[in-house]
């Protein structure tokens, strides 16, 4: 199976401008993500950026990168443009977050293996919720699964509701999963979902994957035991380095 890994990387950021180029113990954030992705056994890794500084930096450390437009609404849209610009035939594409320099290569492999199932259209990761703080954190989307391990719904709120159970022990009464934001796409499905208009559920929760579900696409999930550390602010980076 040949799989293309794409890392969307924007320079502009309200809370952390220039984030992909920030130094982490002698290497930039984007280089660390790139090198972790390469360890996963992907056929090829590509950075998709809208900034010349990032493009030149990636090429400078020996990586591959393409320039994409600056008006994309999501990483998914940027991935599709990068795939088309790269102009190589791949059946599967994995979207790797550019602000997770400590991502485990095994997590990328888990997503790729979802496509061993012939019915898989889209793939992502989930992790079991361990604490009430995780469960009620609106910045950490939760996902409900069917018995085949496919996503039924994503929400910033904990679902299902545990009736007549105190909130602080919901996670002990029911197995809840949080969403880990890495995506795999079959190439033909990636093209289709980028043509969709935002849906009502997506707009309500501000979660693009709900657009795909609302239009009838299926999202296969795989269970990871690794935590992921997304970097949104300089303070996030400092905490991540201290805990790495």
Backbone as numpy.savetxt, mean C-alpha at the origin, in Angstrom:
# Nx Ny Nz CAx CAy CAz Cx Cy Cz
6.34 -16.62 -12.45 5.49 -15.42 -12.45 6.38 -14.17 -12.45
6.17 -13.29 -13.41 6.92 -12.05 -13.47 6.07 -10.92 -12.90
6.65 -10.20 -11.92 5.91 -9.18 -11.20 6.73 -7.88 -11.17
6.08 -6.80 -11.53 6.71 -5.48 -11.49 6.32 -4.77 -10.20
7.31 -4.33 -9.44 7.04 -3.52 -8.25 7.20 -2.05 -8.58
6.19 -1.25 -8.25 6.24 0.19 -8.50 6.12 0.93 -7.17
7.01 1.90 -6.97 7.02 2.70 -5.74 6.65 4.14 -6.09
5.42 4.57 -5.86 5.08 5.97 -6.10 5.81 6.87 -5.10
6.37 7.98 -5.58 7.13 8.87 -4.70 6.95 10.32 -5.14
6.25 11.10 -4.33 6.05 12.52 -4.61 6.97 13.34 -3.71
7.43 14.47 -4.23 8.26 15.37 -3.42 7.39 16.23 -2.52
6.29 16.72 -3.08 5.42 17.62 -2.32 4.70 16.86 -1.21
4.67 17.46 -0.03 3.95 16.90 1.10 3.69 18.02 2.09
2.46 18.16 2.52 2.12 19.25 3.44 2.86 19.10 4.75
2.91 17.87 5.26 3.51 17.65 6.58 4.99 17.31 6.54
5.49 16.87 5.35 6.89 16.44 5.29 7.42 16.62 3.87
7.65 17.88 3.44 8.16 18.12 2.07 9.50 17.41 1.85
9.67 16.86 0.66 10.91 16.19 0.32 11.12 14.86 1.03
10.06 14.29 1.53 10.15 13.07 2.33 10.94 11.94 1.67
10.74 11.63 0.38 11.49 10.51 -0.21 13.00 10.66 -0.16
13.48 11.91 -0.09 14.93 12.16 -0.13 15.54 12.34 1.26
14.72 12.27 2.29 15.26 12.47 3.64 16.22 11.34 4.00
17.27 11.70 4.72 18.33 10.74 5.06 17.97 9.89 6.26
18.17 8.60 6.13 17.98 7.66 7.24 19.26 6.85 7.39
20.09 7.30 8.29 21.35 6.61 8.57 22.19 6.36 7.31
22.33 7.41 6.52 23.22 7.33 5.37 22.59 6.96 4.05
21.30 6.64 4.05 20.59 6.35 2.80 19.26 7.08 2.81
18.80 7.48 1.63 17.51 8.16 1.55 16.38 7.18 1.82
15.23 7.73 2.18 14.06 6.90 2.41 13.70 6.09 1.16
13.71 6.74 -0.01 13.32 6.04 -1.22 14.31 4.94 -1.57
15.60 5.14 -1.29 16.57 4.08 -1.56 16.32 2.89 -0.66
15.97 3.15 0.60 15.71 2.04 1.52 14.48 1.24 1.10
13.43 1.94 0.67 12.25 1.23 0.17 12.61 0.40 -1.05
13.35 1.01 -1.96 13.75 0.34 -3.20 14.54 -0.93 -2.90
15.50 -0.84 -2.00 16.35 -1.99 -1.69 15.56 -3.09 -0.98
14.61 -2.71 -0.13 13.77 -3.73 0.51 12.91 -4.44 -0.53
12.39 -3.68 -1.49 11.57 -4.28 -2.55 12.40 -5.24 -3.40
13.64 -4.89 -3.68 14.50 -5.76 -4.47 14.75 -7.10 -3.77
14.79 -7.09 -2.44 15.04 -8.32 -1.68 13.87 -9.30 -1.76
12.73 -8.83 -2.23 11.52 -9.67 -2.21 11.44 -10.63 -3.39
12.33 -10.51 -4.35 12.28 -11.40 -5.50 11.41 -10.92 -6.63
11.00 -9.64 -6.59 10.26 -9.07 -7.71 11.11 -9.13 -8.98
10.47 -9.25 -10.12 11.20 -9.28 -11.39 11.93 -7.97 -11.63
11.27 -6.86 -11.29 11.83 -5.53 -11.54 11.18 -4.55 -10.57
11.93 -3.53 -10.18 11.42 -2.49 -9.29 11.60 -1.13 -9.98
10.57 -0.29 -9.85 10.54 0.99 -10.56 9.96 2.06 -9.65
10.60 3.20 -9.59 10.05 4.34 -8.85 9.26 5.21 -9.81
8.06 5.61 -9.39 7.21 6.49 -10.19 7.13 7.84 -9.48
7.70 8.87 -10.06 7.76 10.16 -9.39 7.32 11.29 -10.32
7.02 12.43 -9.69 6.68 13.62 -10.48 7.71 14.72 -10.27
8.90 14.35 -9.77 9.89 15.35 -9.41 11.27 14.94 -9.94
11.93 15.87 -10.63 13.24 15.59 -11.24 14.29 15.24 -10.19
14.19 15.84 -9.00 15.18 15.56 -7.95 15.13 14.10 -7.52
13.92 13.58 -7.40 13.78 12.18 -7.01 14.24 11.28 -8.14
13.84 11.62 -9.37 14.26 10.84 -10.54 15.78 10.73 -10.61
16.46 11.86 -10.52 17.92 11.87 -10.62 18.56 11.12 -9.46
17.98 11.24 -8.28 18.53 10.55 -7.11 18.44 9.03 -7.28
17.29 8.56 -7.74 17.10 7.10 -7.91 18.07 6.57 -8.96
18.17 7.25 -10.08 19.11 6.84 -11.12 20.54 6.88 -10.58
20.82 7.86 -9.71 22.15 8.00 -9.13 22.57 6.83 -8.25
21.64 6.22 -7.54 22.03 5.06 -6.73 21.86 3.74 -7.48
21.57 3.84 -8.79 21.49 2.64 -9.61 20.10 2.07 -9.77
19.10 2.82 -9.35 17.72 2.36 -9.47 17.08 2.76 -10.79
15.86 2.31 -10.98 15.09 2.64 -12.17 13.92 3.53 -11.77
13.65 4.54 -12.61 12.57 5.47 -12.29 12.00 6.05 -13.57
10.74 6.49 -13.48 10.08 7.18 -14.60 9.38 8.42 -14.06
9.29 9.44 -14.91 8.56 10.65 -14.57 7.10 10.49 -14.94
6.22 10.77 -13.98 4.79 10.71 -14.22 4.18 12.09 -14.03
2.90 12.20 -14.33 2.22 13.48 -14.16 2.12 13.88 -12.70
1.78 15.14 -12.47 1.72 15.67 -11.10 0.31 15.78 -10.56
-0.68 15.38 -11.35 -2.07 15.60 -10.94 -2.81 14.32 -10.56
-2.09 13.25 -10.31 -2.77 12.00 -9.95 -3.43 12.10 -8.58
-4.62 11.52 -8.49 -5.37 11.55 -7.24 -4.93 10.46 -6.27
-4.24 9.43 -6.78 -3.85 8.32 -5.91 -2.59 7.65 -6.44
-1.97 6.85 -5.57 -0.82 6.07 -5.98 -1.18 5.05 -7.04
-2.42 4.57 -7.02 -2.87 3.61 -8.03 -2.82 4.23 -9.42
-3.30 5.46 -9.55 -3.26 6.15 -10.85 -1.82 6.37 -11.30
-0.95 6.73 -10.37 0.46 6.95 -10.72 1.11 5.64 -11.15
0.74 4.55 -10.48 1.28 3.24 -10.86 0.90 2.87 -12.29
-0.33 3.13 -12.65 -0.77 2.75 -13.99 -0.03 3.56 -15.05
0.14 4.86 -14.82 0.88 5.66 -15.79 2.32 5.16 -15.90
2.94 4.85 -14.75 4.32 4.37 -14.77 4.43 3.05 -15.52
3.46 2.18 -15.32 3.45 0.88 -16.02 3.37 1.10 -17.53
2.52 2.01 -17.96 2.39 2.27 -19.40 3.66 2.92 -19.96
4.24 3.83 -19.21 5.46 4.49 -19.68 6.64 3.53 -19.74
6.67 2.58 -18.81 7.77 1.61 -18.77 7.74 0.70 -20.00
6.53 0.47 -20.51 6.35 -0.21 -21.80 6.97 -1.60 -21.84
6.79 -2.36 -20.76 7.18 -3.77 -20.73 5.97 -4.58 -20.29
5.75 -5.73 -20.89 4.57 -6.51 -20.54 4.71 -7.23 -19.20
3.88 -6.86 -18.26 3.79 -7.57 -16.98 2.33 -7.91 -16.73
2.10 -9.10 -16.20 0.73 -9.48 -15.88 0.33 -9.00 -14.50
1.33 -8.80 -13.62 1.04 -8.42 -12.24 1.92 -7.24 -11.82
1.33 -6.35 -11.04 2.02 -5.14 -10.57 1.74 -4.99 -9.09
2.76 -4.63 -8.32 2.58 -4.38 -6.89 2.95 -2.94 -6.57
2.06 -2.26 -5.91 2.21 -0.87 -5.50 2.77 -0.85 -4.07
4.02 -0.42 -3.94 4.72 -0.42 -2.66 4.82 1.01 -2.15
4.36 1.26 -0.94 4.34 2.61 -0.40 5.76 3.18 -0.29
5.94 4.40 -0.79 7.26 5.01 -0.79 7.69 5.59 0.54
6.80 5.56 1.54 7.17 6.10 2.86 7.25 5.01 3.92
7.57 3.78 3.49 7.74 2.68 4.44 9.13 2.07 4.25
10.16 2.76 4.75 11.54 2.31 4.52 11.90 1.01 5.23
11.05 0.59 6.16 11.34 -0.64 6.91 10.41 -1.78 6.52
9.78 -1.68 5.35 8.88 -2.73 4.91 9.63 -4.06 4.81
8.97 -5.13 5.20 9.60 -6.45 5.14 9.43 -7.04 3.73
10.50 -7.54 3.12 10.37 -8.18 1.80 9.33 -9.30 1.79
9.16 -9.98 2.93 8.19 -11.07 3.00 6.76 -10.57 2.78
6.50 -9.31 3.14 5.16 -8.77 2.93 4.87 -8.58 1.45
5.88 -8.15 0.72 5.72 -8.01 -0.73 5.51 -9.38 -1.37
6.24 -10.37 -0.90 6.10 -11.74 -1.42 4.71 -12.29 -1.13
4.15 -11.97 0.04 2.80 -12.43 0.38 1.78 -11.90 -0.63
1.91 -10.63 -0.98 0.98 -10.04 -1.96 1.14 -10.73 -3.31
2.38 -10.94 -3.72 2.62 -11.60 -5.02 2.02 -13.00 -5.04
2.11 -13.73 -3.94 1.60 -15.10 -3.91 0.08 -15.17 -3.99
-0.59 -14.06 -3.68 -2.05 -14.04 -3.84 -2.44 -14.36 -5.28
-1.57 -14.04 -6.23 -1.89 -14.26 -7.64 -1.65 -15.70 -8.08
-1.21 -16.55 -7.14 -1.20 -18.00 -7.42 -2.63 -18.53 -7.54
-3.57 -17.80 -6.93 -4.98 -18.16 -7.05 -5.50 -17.56 -8.36
-6.01 -18.37 -9.25 -6.37 -17.87 -10.58 -7.47 -16.82 -10.59
-8.30 -16.78 -9.53 -9.42 -15.83 -9.53 -9.01 -14.44 -9.01
-7.78 -14.28 -8.51 -7.38 -13.02 -7.87 -7.30 -11.88 -8.89
-8.02 -10.81 -8.60 -7.97 -9.59 -9.41 -7.08 -8.53 -8.77
-7.27 -8.34 -7.46 -6.54 -7.36 -6.68 -6.12 -8.03 -5.38
-5.04 -7.56 -4.77 -4.55 -8.19 -3.55 -4.02 -7.14 -2.59
-4.09 -7.46 -1.30 -3.55 -6.57 -0.27 -3.27 -7.39 0.98
-2.77 -6.73 2.03 -2.44 -7.41 3.27 -3.34 -6.95 4.41
-3.53 -7.85 5.37 -4.23 -7.52 6.61 -3.40 -8.02 7.78
-3.62 -7.43 8.95 -2.94 -7.85 10.17 -3.95 -7.88 11.30
-3.87 -8.86 12.15 -4.81 -8.98 13.26 -4.65 -7.79 14.21
-5.77 -7.25 14.63 -5.78 -6.15 15.60 -5.53 -6.74 16.99
-4.59 -6.13 17.71 -4.20 -6.67 19.02 -4.66 -5.83 20.20
-4.98 -4.55 19.97 -5.29 -3.66 21.09 -6.51 -2.79 20.77
-7.19 -2.27 21.81 -8.30 -1.34 21.58 -7.84 -0.07 20.87
-6.60 0.37 21.16 -6.09 1.59 20.52 -6.02 1.43 19.01
-5.55 0.26 18.54 -5.52 -0.02 17.10 -6.94 -0.04 16.54
-7.83 -0.70 17.27 -9.18 -0.93 16.76 -9.94 0.38 16.56
-9.74 1.32 17.46 -10.51 2.57 17.40 -9.73 3.73 16.80
-8.58 3.45 16.22 -7.79 4.47 15.55 -8.34 4.70 14.14
-8.92 5.88 13.90 -9.56 6.14 12.60 -8.54 6.29 11.48
-7.27 6.46 11.83 -6.22 6.54 10.80 -5.71 5.17 10.38
-6.24 4.12 11.00 -5.85 2.75 10.68 -7.09 1.99 10.21
-7.34 1.94 8.90 -8.56 1.30 8.39 -8.63 -0.18 8.76
-9.84 -0.60 9.06 -10.12 -2.01 9.34 -10.78 -2.66 8.13
-10.70 -3.98 8.06 -11.28 -4.69 6.93 -12.02 -5.93 7.42
-13.19 -6.16 6.84 -13.99 -7.35 7.12 -13.80 -8.33 5.97
-13.56 -9.59 6.30 -13.26 -10.61 5.30 -14.38 -11.63 5.18
-14.50 -12.21 3.98 -15.39 -13.36 3.84 -14.59 -14.64 4.11
-15.24 -15.78 3.98 -14.58 -17.04 4.33 -13.50 -17.46 3.34
-13.43 -16.80 2.20 -12.36 -17.06 1.22 -11.18 -16.11 1.39
-11.24 -15.26 2.43 -10.16 -14.31 2.65 -10.22 -13.11 1.74
-11.38 -12.82 1.18 -11.56 -11.65 0.34 -12.19 -10.53 1.17
-11.85 -9.31 0.82 -12.38 -8.16 1.55 -13.85 -7.94 1.22
-14.66 -7.80 2.27 -16.07 -7.43 2.11 -16.26 -5.92 2.21
-15.49 -5.30 3.13 -15.62 -3.87 3.34 -14.43 -3.36 4.14
-14.07 -2.10 3.90 -13.05 -1.40 4.66 -13.71 -0.23 5.37
-13.28 0.05 6.59 -13.83 1.19 7.32 -12.82 1.74 8.30
-12.94 3.04 8.55 -12.11 3.65 9.59 -12.66 3.34 10.99
-13.89 2.91 11.04 -14.51 2.49 12.29 -14.38 0.97 12.44
-14.39 0.47 13.69 -14.36 -0.98 13.86 -15.69 -1.60 13.46
-15.62 -2.58 12.58 -16.80 -3.35 12.21 -16.43 -4.83 12.22
-17.32 -5.70 12.69 -18.68 -5.44 13.15 -18.74 -4.82 14.53
-19.92 -4.32 14.87 -20.21 -3.80 16.20 -20.44 -4.96 17.14
-19.77 -4.96 18.29 -19.97 -6.02 19.29 -21.03 -5.57 20.29
-22.21 -6.06 20.11 -23.33 -5.62 20.94 -23.20 -6.15 22.37
-23.49 -5.28 23.32 -23.48 -5.62 24.76 -22.11 -6.04 25.27
-21.06 -5.54 24.60 -19.69 -5.85 25.01 -18.94 -4.51 25.19
-18.24 -4.32 26.30 -17.48 -3.07 26.49 -16.45 -2.89 25.37
-16.27 -1.65 24.94 -15.38 -1.35 23.82 -13.97 -1.89 24.01
-13.47 -1.85 25.25 -12.07 -2.19 25.47 -11.78 -3.68 25.36
-12.83 -4.51 25.19 -12.58 -5.95 24.99 -13.20 -6.47 23.69
-13.59 -5.56 22.81 -14.12 -6.01 21.51 -13.11 -6.91 20.80
-11.83 -6.53 20.83 -10.80 -7.29 20.10 -10.60 -8.69 20.67
-11.13 -8.94 21.87 -11.06 -10.28 22.46 -12.30 -11.11 22.16
-13.37 -10.42 21.80 -14.63 -11.11 21.49 -14.74 -11.50 20.01
-14.01 -10.79 19.17 -14.10 -11.00 17.72 -12.72 -10.76 17.12
-12.40 -11.47 16.06 -11.13 -11.25 15.37 -11.28 -10.10 14.38
-10.63 -9.01 14.68 -10.63 -7.84 13.80 -9.31 -7.78 13.05
-9.37 -7.24 11.84 -8.16 -7.08 11.02 -8.02 -5.63 10.61
-6.77 -5.14 10.62 -6.51 -3.81 10.06 -5.84 -3.99 8.71
-6.00 -2.97 7.90 -5.48 -3.01 6.53 -4.05 -2.51 6.49
-3.21 -3.23 5.78 -1.83 -2.81 5.53 -1.77 -2.34 4.08
-1.36 -1.08 3.87 -1.55 -0.42 2.58 -0.54 -0.76 1.50
-0.52 -1.99 1.07 0.24 -2.40 -0.11 -0.75 -3.09 -1.02
-0.66 -2.83 -2.34 -1.65 -3.38 -3.27 -0.99 -4.16 -4.40
-1.64 -5.23 -4.78 -1.26 -5.95 -5.98 -2.40 -5.86 -6.99
-2.04 -5.74 -8.26 -3.05 -5.62 -9.31 -2.73 -6.58 -10.45
-3.72 -7.24 -10.99 -3.55 -7.84 -12.31 -3.56 -6.67 -13.29
-2.68 -6.68 -14.26 -2.47 -5.49 -15.10 -3.76 -5.04 -15.79
-4.55 -5.97 -16.27 -5.78 -5.58 -16.95 -6.79 -4.98 -15.98
-6.78 -5.45 -14.73 -7.68 -4.91 -13.72 -7.22 -3.51 -13.31
-5.90 -3.31 -13.21 -5.37 -1.98 -12.89 -5.86 -0.95 -13.90
-5.83 -1.31 -15.16 -6.31 -0.38 -16.18 -7.79 -0.07 -15.98
-8.57 -1.10 -15.66 -10.02 -0.89 -15.48 -10.33 0.01 -14.29
-9.65 -0.22 -13.15 -10.03 0.55 -11.96 -9.60 2.01 -12.05
-8.59 2.30 -12.88 -8.19 3.70 -13.03 -9.17 4.48 -13.90
-10.09 3.78 -14.54 -11.11 4.45 -15.36 -12.37 4.75 -14.56
-12.45 4.26 -13.32 -13.66 4.41 -12.51 -13.72 5.80 -11.88
-14.94 6.30 -11.74 -15.16 7.55 -11.03 -15.23 7.28 -9.53
-14.84 8.24 -8.68 -14.96 8.06 -7.23 -16.38 7.65 -6.84
-16.48 6.74 -5.90 -17.79 6.22 -5.49 -18.24 6.87 -4.18
-19.50 6.67 -3.84 -20.05 7.29 -2.64 -19.40 6.74 -1.38
-19.14 5.44 -1.33 -18.49 4.86 -0.15 -17.06 5.37 -0.01
-16.36 5.45 -1.13 -14.99 5.97 -1.12 -14.96 7.39 -0.57
-15.86 8.22 -1.04 -15.89 9.62 -0.61 -16.26 9.73 0.87
-17.14 8.85 1.35 -17.54 8.90 2.75 -16.40 8.54 3.69
-15.64 7.48 3.34 -14.59 6.98 4.23 -13.19 7.50 3.84
-13.07 8.09 2.64 -11.77 8.50 2.09 -10.83 7.31 2.00
-11.34 6.24 1.36 -10.58 5.01 1.14 -10.83 4.56 -0.29
-9.79 4.64 -1.15 -10.00 4.39 -2.57 -10.39 2.95 -2.87
-9.99 1.99 -2.02 -10.31 0.60 -2.29 -11.81 0.32 -2.24
-12.56 1.18 -1.58 -14.01 1.02 -1.56 -14.62 1.25 -2.95
-13.97 2.08 -3.75 -14.43 2.29 -5.13 -14.41 0.97 -5.89
-13.35 0.20 -5.68 -13.21 -1.07 -6.40 -14.28 -2.06 -5.95
-14.49 -2.14 -4.64 -15.52 -3.06 -4.13 -16.91 -2.64 -4.61
-17.17 -1.34 -4.57 -18.50 -0.85 -4.94 -18.80 -1.11 -6.41
-17.75 -1.24 -7.23 -17.94 -1.54 -8.64 -17.84 -3.04 -8.93
-17.78 -3.86 -7.90 -17.87 -5.29 -8.09 -16.56 -6.05 -8.25
-15.42 -5.38 -8.03 -14.13 -6.08 -8.11 -13.86 -6.82 -6.80
-13.02 -7.85 -6.88 -12.71 -8.67 -5.71 -11.27 -8.40 -5.25
-11.11 -8.27 -3.93 -9.79 -8.01 -3.35 -9.41 -9.19 -2.46
-8.42 -9.95 -2.89 -7.90 -11.07 -2.11 -6.93 -10.53 -1.05
-6.97 -11.08 0.16 -6.07 -10.62 1.21 -5.15 -11.75 1.67
-4.01 -11.35 2.21 -3.09 -12.28 2.85 -2.77 -11.73 4.23
-2.56 -12.62 5.18 -2.33 -12.23 6.56 -0.83 -12.06 6.83
-0.46 -10.90 7.34 0.93 -10.65 7.75 1.00 -10.52 9.26
2.13 -10.91 9.83 2.35 -10.75 11.26 3.32 -9.60 11.54
3.84 -9.00 10.46 4.76 -7.87 10.60 3.98 -6.57 10.68
4.42 -5.69 11.55 3.87 -4.34 11.59 4.53 -3.52 10.48
3.84 -2.54 9.97 4.44 -1.61 9.02 4.53 -0.24 9.67
5.53 0.51 9.26 5.76 1.83 9.85 5.74 2.86 8.73
4.61 3.54 8.58 4.51 4.60 7.59 5.05 5.91 8.17
5.73 6.69 7.34 6.34 7.93 7.78 5.58 9.10 7.17
4.80 9.81 7.99 4.04 10.96 7.51 4.62 12.30 7.95
5.40 12.28 9.03 5.96 13.51 9.59 7.41 13.27 10.03
8.19 14.33 10.24 9.54 14.14 10.77 9.53 13.43 12.13
8.47 13.66 12.91 8.37 13.00 14.21 8.17 11.50 14.04
7.39 11.10 13.03 7.21 9.67 12.72 8.55 9.04 12.40
9.36 9.75 11.62 10.66 9.21 11.22 11.56 9.02 12.44
11.57 10.01 13.33 12.40 9.90 14.53 11.98 8.70 15.38
10.68 8.50 15.55 10.20 7.36 16.32 10.56 6.05 15.65
10.43 6.01 14.32 10.72 4.78 13.58 12.19 4.40 13.72
13.07 5.39 13.60 14.51 5.12 13.72 14.84 4.61 15.12
14.22 5.21 16.12 14.48 4.81 17.50 13.99 3.41 17.81
12.92 2.99 17.08 12.33 1.68 17.34 12.82 0.59 16.39
13.59 1.00 15.36 14.03 0.03 14.35 15.08 -0.93 14.92
